Amino acid sequence: MGVCDQLDHRILLARDDPRLKITEDEGYYTVELIKSCKHYVLPSDDVKLLPIPSVSAEDLCTYFLNEISTVIRNNGFADNITTLHVRVDEGIGQGAGCDISLA
């Protein structure tokens, strides 16, 4: 399953966001927003916890780049690819791009 398929139709949560306290219980996640004292209970099937500090375009771009480059390298597809560029857009003219050398 590809990285996009794993995230499609899921609520993306940044596991390493210091503004959130995320706890997992049987079948659900409780997400507390530390400064606002709000909390949400979400079914775990609907959530994807990502090992990133935020779900900003920049951090999602880095996450996608690392996931895609790992798959490319592990499956032997990197032989003729020297650089990988990924871009995540939030809207027209707003987004982030990043590169990695596979050589």
N, C-alpha and C positions, 0 to 999 in steps of 0.2 A: 504494500500500500504506500503510495506516495505521500510526501509531506503535506501537500494541499488537501488530499483526501482525509488525512488524519485530523485536520483542523476544520474541515467544511461542516457547517451547521453546528458548531460548538461554541461555547462561551470561552474565550481565551483569557486565562488568568496568569499574571506574572508571579510565579512562585517566589521570586527573590525581591519583590517589591516591599520596601521597608514600611510603606504606608498601609499595608494589608496584613491582617492576621488570618491565615487560612488553616482551618482544621478539617480533617476528614473523619467522618463517622460512617457507619455502615450505610452505603447507598447515597450519601450526600456530602457536600462540602458546605461549611459555614464560613462566610467571608466577612470579616469585620474591618470596617474602615476606621482606623485607629483615631484619627483626629475628629471625625464627625460623629463617632459613636453609633454609626449605622451598621446594620448587619443584614446579610442576605443568606438564605439557605437555597442551595442549588442541587438538583439531582446530579450525581457524579457522572452519569452517562452523558450529560449535556456539557460537561466541562472538560477542557484540556489545560492542564497545568504546564506552563512552559518555564524552562530554567533560565529566565531572563529577568532583569530588574524592572521592566515596564512593558506595556504592549504598544509602545510608540512605534512609528514607522521605522525609526533607526534600529531599535532593538529587534523588531520583527525581521528586518532586512538581514541583520547579522545572524539571527537564528536560522532563517531560510538558507542563507549562504553556507553555513556550517553543515546543515542537514544535507543539502544537495551535494556539496563537495565530498562529504563522507560517502554517500551512495556512489558517486562517480568513481572515487578512488577504490572503494571496496569491491566494485564490480568490474574493475579493469577498463573502465571507459575513459580514463584520464590520459591514455597513451598519446592521443593526438590533440588534446585540449590543453592550452597553456594558461588561459585565464578564464575565470568565471565571474560574471557580473550579474548581480541581482538588484532589482529595484522594487520597492513597495511604495505605492502611491495612496495617500489618504483622500486626495481630491485633485482637481485640476491644478497643476503647478505646485502641489504640496506633497512631498514624499522624501524618500531617502534611497540612496543607492550605495552599494559597496562591492568591492572586488576582492578576489583571492587568486593567487598564483598557484596553479596546479603542476607547474614544471618542476 
